[in-house]
């Protein structure tokens, strides 16, 4: 079973992602409301996959992505954000993100993306 860490500052978005992934046989091992908590939980939980928002308080998703990639170059992180600007997408991919999903998203697109990465 795929173990996932869901990172987003919006509780409703974490819940939406969590429900979608759980109903498709994945286990949500943790949730984080900002990048700083995400990095801590990544070390603690060692998930197979992370879904990461970009715009969050305390530490944004790009900084959290870079921190996680330094800790584990094999980490599988998918950025999930409404911030679809090309520069953001490029920076995320160059920093190690495996993919970039733009909100609002369709469940089948998210699942297809996750399955292609795993």
Buried (B, 14 or more C-beta within 10 A) or exposed (E): EBBBBBBBBEEEBBEBBBEBBEEBEBEBBBBBBBBBBBBBBBEEBEBBBBBBBBBBEEBBBBBBBBBBBEEEEEBBBBBBBEBEEEEBBEBBBEBBBBBBBBBEBEBEEBBEBBEEBE
